[in-house]
Amino acid sequence: MVDPFRSAHLKIDRAKHHIEDLRRGVVGINTKDSYEVVIKADPQPGYNVHKFRLRRPIPFDWFSVVYGDAVSNLRAALDHAVYACAVIDGHIDPKFRACSFPFASNETFFNKELDKRVAIPKEIKTLLGTFCAYEAGHFGLWALNEMCNRDKHALITPVLMGFDHISVHVHADNEAAVEPPANPLWDSVKNQIDLFRTKGDPKYDFAVSLNIAFDRPRGIAGHPVDAMLYGFLAIVESIVATIKDEARRIRPSAFVLS
């Protein structure tokens, strides 16, 4: 007998593949050959501006598509897990709405959605109620559903979060020559930002780490995309495992290998 939750696990595995691709993409924009430090004359005489510049544009479209594929697979894994519960309960071809994972904007609508899950065992329905998949109940689940719904209708828009980490170590005898930048804002056209300005040519060591984020929805905006996805993955894996354990408890015969 095939594991009733096989498809849910396959969806999770596919999401992991996309998450790893995205993580490698973030690493790729932080390799030393992906950026350079250029020195330009400052408008104020006697100063030079040291700028951090990306050698090539960030592939925002690629980040958007990969992120969308990841959240769609994670969201689908939850539906597949609940559908499996309907199947092992004896439903041959259950209506999807009657055995999908319930989401809502608030507790009232969530309970209404939960009542519509009539094709699953009552024990599973009770369990689903404990996940509180609405904004004020379980923000992570709500956020996953929001991002998935957004991806169904339009590309999720990635943005450069900025410096995840930056350090500039100026050699001791040059410290006085370094000043904060006059314009510390990211130039999205030239893919650069002013690091600092100097008099003369001070010696310094430089290290930087960039990250990608999204500008919406609330609560998600500004958080690194890879960290968000790993968080979603942990939530989904835990919930699918919990649903599977309860399904095995109430319908053990469905999990006996032939």
ROGUZA-566691 format. One line per 5 residues: number of its first residue (from 0); for each residue x, y, z of N, C-alpha, C. Coordinates in steps of 0.001 Angstrom, whole numbers. Example, Ala and Ser with C-alpha at 12.3 -4.5 7.8 and 13.67 -1.06 7.14 Angstrom:
! ROGUZA-566691
0) 13190:-5690:7800:12300:-4500:7800:13200:-3300:7800  12850:-2250:7080:13670:-1060:7140:12900:30:7870
***
This chain:
! ROGUZA-566691
0) 843:-1204:0:0:0:0:878:1255:0  523:2215:-822:1268:3463:-898:919:4341:301  1902:5028:829:1670:5958:1937:597:6966:1520  -512:7077:2259:-1568:8025:1894:-1078:9472:1831  5:9755:2531:530:11120:2593:1708:11322:1632
5) 1864:10399:707:2995:10490:-226:2994:11800:-998  1840:12206:-1503:1799:13428:-2318:2132:14662:-1493  1703:14676:-232:2051:15809:640:3559:15890:835  4190:14729:1022:5643:14704:1192:6360:15114:-96  5809:14717:-1246:6415:15104:-2519:6356:16622:-2706
10) 5248:17228:-2307:5129:18681:-2404:6156:19368:-1503  6340:18839:-312:7335:19410:608:8739:19263:19  9030:18084:-539:10352:17860:-1130:10607:18834:-2279  9563:19081:-3080:9737:20022:-4193:9969:21434:-3675  9259:21799:-2608:9469:23110:-2002:10908:23240:-1499
15) 11437:22185:-898:12819:22216:-415:13791:22472:-1568  13518:21856:-2707:14362:22055:-3887:14387:23540:-4278  13215:24175:-4299:13145:25596:-4649:13821:26462:-3586  13642:26108:-2329:14242:26895:-1247:15761:26849:-1337  16301:25681:-1636:17749:25572:-1778:18239:26364:-2987
20) 17461:26338:-4080:17818:27159:-5245:17875:28630:-4858  16873:29067:-4104:16823:30477:-3713:17975:30828:-2779  18284:29923:-1865:19410:30178:-951:20705:30325:-1733  20894:29470:-2747:22097:29582:-3567:22099:30897:-4350  20902:31352:-4720:20811:32634:-5408:21242:33781:-4523
25) 20854:33730:-3248:21273:34764:-2300:22781:34717:-2099  23315:33504:-1982:24768:33358:-1851:25463:33933:-3083  24846:33719:-4255:25460:34162:-5505:25648:35659:-5602  24745:36432:-4992:24903:37887:-5071:25890:38404:-4024  26441:37477:-3232:27391:37878:-2204:28807:37352:-2444
30) 29030:36724:-3588:30385:36288:-3889:31243:37499:-4247  32522:37388:-4042:33408:38539:-4232:33452:39031:-5669  33178:38141:-6620:33196:38587:-8010:31879:39240:-8429  30907:39311:-7498:29618:39908:-7847:29571:41404:-7542  30581:41918:-6833:30568:43336:-6501:31979:43905:-6532
35) 32056:45209:-6457:33339:45897:-6442:33207:47177:-5625  34308:47709:-5202:34345:49013:-4539:35013:49991:-5494  34294:51031:-5847:34839:52032:-6759:35005:53348:-6005  35977:54133:-6426:36282:55402:-5778:36063:56536:-6766  35221:57467:-6370:34906:58608:-7220:35189:59903:-6459
40) 35474:60960:-7204:35685:62270:-6580:34361:62781:-6006  34423:63279:-4791:33241:63851:-4144:33023:65283:-4654  31744:65722:-4711:31505:67118:-5123:32249:68131:-4262  32500:67752:-2996:33264:68656:-2145:34756:68427:-2386  35480:69445:-2800:36897:69284:-3130:37690:68673:-1980
45) 38620:67789:-2345:39498:67182:-1355:39017:65837:-846  37804:65446:-1218:37233:64175:-742:37032:63197:-1909  37127:61936:-1564:36746:60863:-2464:35604:60067:-1827  34698:59562:-2668:33600:58720:-2175:33878:57274:-2565  33813:56389:-1570:33997:54960:-1808:32610:54332:-1934
50) 32364:53695:-3077:31036:53162:-3378:31075:51642:-3511  30044:50999:-2952:29836:49572:-3163:28943:49429:-4393  29397:48657:-5387:28635:48534:-6631:28546:47068:-7042  27327:46636:-7406:27141:45293:-7951:27612:45272:-9401  28338:44233:-9765:28849:44128:-11127:27740:43774:-12131
55) 26686:43124:-11673:25583:42740:-12552:24263:42904:-11806  23184:43143:-12510:21886:43352:-11858:21427:42115:-11089  20697:42329:-10029:20114:41223:-9277:18952:40645:-10084  18871:39312:-10233:17787:38698:-11031:16471:38653:-10243  15846:39800:-10095:14637:39878:-9280:13513:38994:-9813
60) 13371:38905:-11136:12316:38060:-11701:12527:36602:-11312  13768:36163:-11345:14079:34781:-10975:13747:34537:-9507  14137:35460:-8636:13802:35321:-7222:12290:35233:-7027  11556:36044:-7755:10111:36068:-7623:9488:34727:-8002  9914:34172:-9133:9333:32915:-9614:9684:31754:-8697
65) 10935:31682:-8267:11358:30580:-7403:10647:30657:-6056  10537:31861:-5504:9838:32034:-4233:8376:31607:-4383  7745:32026:-5475:6353:31659:-5702:6170:30157:-5802  7081:29471:-6502:6998:28011:-6611:7138:27351:-5241  8010:27886:-4411:8233:27304:-3085:6989:27430:-2207
70) 6425:28634:-2120:5260:28813:-1244:4049:28056:-1788  3919:27952:-3114:2795:27213:-3688:2870:25733:-3327  4058:25168:-3368:4216:23758:-3003:3985:23525:-1520  4452:24436:-688:4221:24286:750:2738:24394:1077  2079:25367:458:632:25527:677:-122:24294:191
75) 268:23753:-959:-384:22569:-1508:-186:21353:-619  974:21247:32:1244:20100:906:201:20006:2017  -245:21144:2527:-1265:21145:3575:-2593:20623:3035  -2974:21066:1839:-4202:20568:1225:-4115:19068:941  -2980:18621:453:-2807:17198:152:-2926:16352:1420
80) -2412:16873:2521:-2479:16123:3773:-3934:15956:4236  -4721:17023:4130:-6125:16940:4549:-6921:16076:3572  -6637:16182:2293:-7303:15352:1287:-7046:13877:1571  -5808:13552:1955:-5466:12162:2281:-6338:11639:3419  -6674:12506:4352:-7524:12091:5477:-8931:11737:5003
85) -9430:12465:4011:-10745:12154:3454:-10718:10815:2718  -9643:10572:1985:-9526:9334:1221:-9476:8125:2145  -8672:8190:3205:-8570:7042:4102:-9828:6876:4940  -10690:7908:4931:-11972:7791:5629:-13044:7180:4740  -12666:6822:3504:-13590:6112:2629:-14178:6925:1504
90) -13826:8183:1371:-14351:9001:283:-13558:8719:-991  -14267:8338:-2044:-13612:7957:-3293:-13129:9182:-4076  -13995:10154:-4225:-13654:11361:-4975:-14251:12580:-4257  -13701:12924:-3102:-14291:14008:-2307:-14130:15368:-2974  -15085:16250:-2730:-14970:17610:-3230:-13837:18305:-2500
95) -13015:19006:-3253:-11807:19584:-2671:-12122:20545:-1527  -13161:21355:-1689:-13489:22342:-645:-13874:21662:666  -14370:20426:559:-14804:19701:1758:-13646:19030:2489  -12452:19070:1877:-11311:18409:2533:-10002:19142:2237  -10052:20472:2193:-8840:21271:2031:-8466:21883:3376
100) -7247:22369:3460:-6785:22976:4708:-7465:24339:4861  -8113:24602:5998:-8868:25857:6151:-7981:27051:6500  -8212:28154:5794:-7562:29432:6072:-8629:30518:6111  -8361:31588:6829:-9292:32712:6859:-8568:33944:7381  -9236:35081:7281:-8641:36335:7740:-8777:36532:9243
105) -9807:35917:9834:-10008:36063:11278:-10660:34809:11839  -10825:34763:13151:-11319:33555:13817:-12741:33203:13394  -13601:34206:13254:-14989:33941:12874:-15069:33241:11527  -14385:33793:10524:-14410:33187:9195:-13674:31849:9173  -12659:31720:10015:-11941:30450:10091:-12866:29338:10577
110) -13635:29616:11600:-14564:28607:12113:-15623:28248:11073  -16048:29224:10284:-17007:28949:9210:-16382:28048:8143  -15123:28331:7815:-14430:27489:6852:-14258:26076:7395  -13937:25972:8663:-13739:24666:9290:-15023:23835:9226  -16153:24478:9402:-17439:23763:9361:-17704:23146:7992
115) -17105:23710:6949:-17326:23206:5591:-16495:21945:5299  -15573:21592:6167:-14718:20408:5939:-15467:19171:6409  -16419:18743:5601:-17332:17666:5994:-16875:16294:5506  -15799:16255:4720:-15359:14981:4153:-14196:14366:4917  -13928:14857:6095:-12806:14342:6879:-13308:13843:8239
120) -12569:12936:8870:-12973:12451:10189:-13063:13593:11198  -13968:13456:12157:-14174:14536:13128:-12913:14806:13933  -12100:13777:14162:-10856:13972:14903:-9888:14880:14136  -9842:14702:12819:-8974:15538:11992:-9517:16963:11949  -10822:17085:11855:-11441:18407:11842:-11132:19158:13134
125) -11205:18456:14254:-10867:19072:15544:-9409:19501:15570  -8554:18643:15026:-7122:18965:14978:-6865:20206:14129  -7517:20289:12976:-7329:21453:12111:-7716:22739:12835  -8722:22663:13687:-9145:23839:14438:-8070:24366:15367  -7193:23485:15826:-6141:23919:16756:-5034:24694:16068
130) -4956:24625:14729:-3888:25328:14011:-4181:26815:13834  -5451:27212:14003:-5819:28644:14008:-5203:29399:12835  -5480:28930:11629:-4839:29494:10438:-5491:30805:9984  -5354:31820:10821:-5789:33178:10499:-4782:34137:11106  -4836:35390:10729:-3759:36333:11044:-3462:36434:12539
135) -4489:36585:13354:-4271:36749:14790:-4072:35423:15511  -4274:34306:14794:-4123:33000:15427:-2755:32389:15200  -2414:32173:13947:-1104:31612:13587:-579:32449:12423  211:33441:12748:642:34398:11724:1427:33721:10608  2253:32741:10949:3056:32078:9928:2203:31396:8877
140) 1149:30691:9306:246:30054:8357:-498:31087:7519  -974:32123:8176:-1671:33184:7450:-761:33806:6403  493:34064:6775:1442:34689:5858:1739:33781:4669  1890:32489:4923:2124:31540:3829:961:31580:2845  -256:31574:3353:-1433:31607:2491:-1526:32919:1724
145) -1186:34036:2381:-1195:35341:1714:-219:35371:552  989:34872:774:1999:34888:-280:1608:33960:-1423  1002:32820:-1096:573:31881:-2124:-543:32490:-2968  -1516:33113:-2322:-2615:33752:-3047:-2118:34881:-3941  -1148:35636:-3437:-584:36723:-4231:100:36172:-5486
150) 814:35075:-5323:1538:34496:-6458:593:33935:-7517  -636:33595:-7136:-1599:33073:-8110:-2044:34138:-9104  -1938:35399:-8700:-2509:36476:-9509:-1466:37441:-10076  -312:37527:-9454:730:38449:-9914:2063:38003:-9337  3133:38430:-9971:4457:38093:-9453:4662:38722:-8079
155) 5196:37938:-7175:5606:38484:-5886:6812:39377:-6135  6766:40590:-5628:7808:41565:-5951:8950:41530:-4936  10131:41076:-5355:11276:41095:-4454:11970:42451:-4495  12598:42801:-3410:13377:44033:-3351:14698:43732:-2661  15670:44572:-2940:16949:44442:-2251:16783:44976:-844
160) 16958:44115:140:16769:44526:1526:17864:45496:1958  19012:45361:1323:20146:46188:1731:21199:45324:2394  21974:45934:3235:23068:45212:3872:22551:44355:5010  22674:43043:4852:22396:42131:5942:23525:42237:6965  24696:42492:6440:25879:42687:7301:26880:43537:6531
165) 27489:44472:7200:28553:45260:6591:29576:45619:7654  30826:45499:7304:31884:45905:8230:33015:46543:7439  33483:47661:7939:34626:48349:7356:35626:48590:8473  36768:47938:8372:37812:48097:9378:38915:48984:8801  39004:50197:9325:40013:51143:8866:41263:50979:9725
170) 42393:50907:9099:43646:50764:9839:43824:51959:10775  44371:51696:11925:44397:52662:13027:44931:54036:12630  45976:54078:11832:46590:55364:11498:45822:56133:10425  44663:55573:9974:43860:56243:8946:42449:56601:9408  42138:56341:10676:40759:56470:11150:40191:57874:10944
175) 41006:58872:11167:40504:60245:11080:40152:60646:9660  40624:59901:8684:40407:60273:7288:39079:59772:6736  38353:58963:7505:37112:58359:7022:35912:59042:7655  34929:59409:6817:33715:60065:7287:32481:59348:6742  31337:59458:7407:30103:58828:6905:29743:59381:5531
180) 29006:58617:4743:28637:59085:3410:27617:60217:3472  27651:61086:2499:26677:62165:2439:25333:61655:1943  25355:60576:1142:24120:60018:585:24117:58496:764  23676:58004:1922:23744:56568:2207:22536:55791:1699  22029:56121:515:20846:55475:-39:21225:54635:-1255
185) 20529:53502:-1415:20810:52602:-2530:20350:53225:-3838  21235:53238:-4829:20917:53722:-6166:20525:52508:-7001  19215:52319:-7232:18736:51130:-7928:19062:51155:-9412  19360:52315:-9962:19711:52419:-11374:21150:51952:-11611  22044:52438:-10764:23461:52090:-10916:23861:50893:-10048
190) 22911:50372:-9258:23188:49238:-8374:24369:49519:-7453  24313:50648:-6765:25417:51014:-5902:24928:51837:-4709  25812:51960:-3725:25528:52769:-2550:26839:53349:-2045  26799:54562:-1532:27996:55185:-960:28302:54540:384  29546:54133:554:29969:53540:1822:30467:54602:2798
195) 31400:55412:2332:31956:56488:3150:32758:57403:2229  33171:58522:2758:34045:59403:1987:35326:59623:2771  36363:59947:2044:37669:60029:2679:38468:61206:2143  39464:61559:2916:40539:62425:2443:41759:61541:2265  42396:61642:1141:43559:60806:900:43141:59408:488
200) 43995:58448:807:43786:57065:378:44020:56125:1562  43080:56074:2500:43278:55250:3695:43223:53760:3375  43882:52979:4204:43864:51529:4065:42732:50972:4931  41960:50037:4365:40854:49465:5140:40518:48078:4603  39869:47288:5462:39352:45975:5090:37828:46078:5022
205) 37243:45381:4058:35822:45581:3781:35128:44233:3620  33955:44084:4250:33142:42873:4094:31674:43273:4083  30899:42633:3213:29492:42999:3101:28661:41767:2773  27409:41770:3211:26475:40710:2874:25127:41344:2546  24604:41028:1372:23308:41554:948:22235:40482:1097
210) 20984:40927:1167:19896:39956:1189:18701:40507:432  17802:39586:71:16599:39921:-669:15399:39807:260  14471:40749:133:13260:40731:945:12074:41062:45  10887:41163:645:9702:41586:-82:9097:42789:618  8378:43590:-151:7849:44823:427:6432:44672:965
215) 5868:43470:920:4532:43207:1439:4357:41709:1577  3359:41225:2316:2387:41980:3118:2965:42384:4461  2143:43001:5282:2599:43444:6592:3084:42243:7399  4114:42496:8185:4676:41429:8994:5716:40609:8279  5691:40639:6944:6668:39906:6139:7665:40859:5512
220) 7195:42048:5168:8047:43025:4499:9336:43272:5281  10452:43215:4564:11738:43508:5171:12474:42313:5730  11821:41153:5789:12489:39959:6313:13172:39204:5162  14352:38655:5390:15064:37939:4318:14225:36801:3751  14223:36658:2426:13376:35662:1794:13761:34240:2189
225) 15057:33962:2306:15451:32602:2646:15031:32247:4070  15151:33186:4997:14725:32939:6374:13217:32712:6442  12444:33499:5669:10997:33332:5646:10621:31951:5122  11271:31515:4059:10929:30230:3466:11287:29066:4385  12428:29149:5039:12783:28083:5980:11796:28045:7146
230) 11292:29212:7536:10268:29253:8579:8977:28606:8119  8537:28931:6901:7332:28305:6338:7514:26790:6238  8688:26365:5807:8961:24934:5657:8826:24208:6995  9393:24775:8049:9319:24142:9364:7870:24025:9839  7081:25060:9587:5669:25044:9983:4922:23929:9250
235) 5087:23872:7936:4354:22894:7131:4786:21468:7472  6072:21228:7609:6541:19879:7955:5946:19432:9282  5917:20321:10259:5377:19980:11569:3884:19664:11498  3134:20484:10761:1689:20289:10678:1345:19014:9915  2006:18773:8797:1754:17555:8027:2065:16319:8873
240) 3161:16362:9624:3510:15233:10488:2449:15023:11573  1935:16114:12127:910:16018:13173:-384:15438:12622  -799:15919:11444:-2015:15384:10806:-1838:13900:10492  -674:13545:9976:-411:12144:9625:-449:11250:10860  128:11709:11950:121:10922:13186:-1309:10683:13673
245) -2133:11726:13602:-3522:11573:14046:-4293:10659:13100  -4048:10777:11804:-4709:9899:10835:-4311:8445:11056  -3058:8211:11371:-2589:6855:11638:-3227:6309:12908  -3424:7177:13875:-4036:6736:15139:-5478:6296:14944  -6238:7067:14134:-7664:6758:14007:-7963:5773:12859
250) -7044:5653:11896:-7235:4735:10773:-5942:3961:10534  -5495:3161:11496:-4210:2470:11364:-4158:1516:10159  -5293:967:9771:-5282:27:8650:-4851:678:7342  -5031:1998:7229:-4659:2693:6005:-3153:2806:5836  -2410:2499:6879:-963:2660:6840:-233:1325:6895
255) -981:218:6769:-373:-1108:6777:147:-1414:5378  1423:-1657:5271:2021:-1959:3973:1670:-3373:3547  1257:-3518:2299:884:-4831:1794:2090:-5503:1140
***
